[in-house]
Amino acid sequence: MELSIEAPTDGLPVRINQAVVRWSGNGQFGLEFLDIRETEWTRLQRLVKEVEKEPYQRQVEDEKS
């Protein structure tokens, strides 16, 4: 399947050309990305790092900008 992940920091979705659902259950699922451009992989890594931050960490970095 093709997959687009909305990235609120970029305004453009991260696009994965080919992905497979590897597991699902209890309202959750796991994906394997089979084909993703290097630029999209970099954007995805950035997005995941941002999501992993605590809210107070995001706020401090936003104020620095």
Sine and cosine of phi, psi and omega as CSV:
sin_phi,cos_phi,sin_psi,cos_psi,sin_omega,cos_omega
0.00,0.00,0.43,-0.90,0.16,-0.99
-1.00,0.00,0.49,-0.87,-0.08,-1.00
-0.64,-0.77,0.67,-0.74,0.13,-0.99
-0.83,-0.55,0.75,-0.66,0.01,-1.00
-0.91,-0.42,0.87,-0.50,0.01,-1.00
-0.91,0.42,0.79,-0.61,0.00,-1.00
-0.91,-0.41,0.99,-0.17,-0.08,-1.00
-0.87,0.49,-0.41,0.91,-0.01,-1.00
-0.98,0.20,-0.44,0.90,-0.05,-1.00
-0.98,-0.18,-0.56,0.83,-0.11,-0.99
1.00,0.01,-0.29,0.96,0.05,-1.00
-0.92,-0.38,0.62,-0.78,0.02,-1.00
-0.95,0.32,0.52,-0.86,0.15,-0.99
-0.99,0.17,0.78,-0.62,-0.08,-1.00
-0.95,-0.32,0.79,-0.61,0.09,-1.00
-0.93,-0.36,0.85,-0.53,-0.08,-1.00
-0.93,0.36,-0.62,0.79,-0.03,-1.00
-0.53,-0.85,0.80,-0.60,0.02,-1.00
-0.66,-0.76,0.41,-0.91,0.01,-1.00
-0.76,-0.65,0.70,-0.72,0.12,-0.99
-0.97,0.24,0.84,-0.54,-0.03,-1.00
-0.99,-0.16,-0.45,0.89,0.07,-1.00
-0.37,-0.93,0.38,-0.93,0.10,-1.00
-0.40,-0.92,0.48,-0.88,0.03,-1.00
0.26,-0.97,0.50,-0.86,0.03,-1.00
0.81,0.58,0.59,0.80,0.04,-1.00
0.97,0.25,0.22,0.97,0.02,-1.00
-0.82,-0.57,0.26,-0.96,0.03,-1.00
-0.42,-0.91,0.35,-0.94,0.06,-1.00
-0.83,-0.55,0.67,-0.74,-0.02,-1.00
-0.88,-0.47,0.50,-0.86,0.19,-0.98
-0.90,-0.44,0.79,-0.61,0.03,-1.00
-1.00,-0.01,0.88,-0.47,-0.05,-1.00
-1.00,-0.09,-0.50,0.87,-0.04,-1.00
-0.57,-0.82,0.93,-0.36,0.02,-1.00
-0.58,-0.82,0.71,-0.70,0.01,-1.00
-0.91,0.41,0.46,-0.89,-0.02,-1.00
-0.86,0.51,-0.65,0.76,0.00,-1.00
-0.91,0.42,-0.61,0.79,0.02,-1.00
-0.95,0.33,-0.60,0.80,0.05,-1.00
-0.88,0.48,-0.67,0.74,0.04,-1.00
-0.89,0.46,-0.70,0.71,0.03,-1.00
-0.89,0.45,-0.66,0.76,0.02,-1.00
-0.89,0.45,-0.68,0.73,0.03,-1.00
-0.88,0.48,-0.68,0.74,0.03,-1.00
-0.88,0.48,-0.69,0.72,0.00,-1.00
-0.89,0.45,-0.71,0.71,0.00,-1.00
-0.89,0.46,-0.68,0.74,0.03,-1.00
-0.87,0.49,-0.62,0.78,0.01,-1.00
-0.92,0.38,-0.67,0.74,-0.02,-1.00
-0.92,0.40,-0.54,0.84,-0.02,-1.00
-0.95,0.31,-0.32,0.95,-0.04,-1.00
-0.93,0.36,0.49,-0.87,0.14,-0.99
-0.95,0.31,0.49,-0.87,-0.02,-1.00
-0.81,0.59,-0.63,0.78,0.00,-1.00
-0.91,0.41,-0.49,0.87,0.04,-1.00
-0.94,0.34,-0.65,0.76,0.01,-1.00
-0.89,0.45,-0.68,0.74,-0.05,-1.00
-0.90,0.44,-0.68,0.73,0.00,-1.00
-0.88,0.47,-0.70,0.71,-0.02,-1.00
-0.93,0.36,-0.58,0.82,0.04,-1.00
-0.90,0.44,-0.60,0.80,0.00,-1.00
-0.93,0.36,-0.48,0.88,0.01,-1.00
-0.94,0.35,-0.48,0.88,-0.05,-1.00
-0.95,0.30,0.00,0.00,0.00,0.00
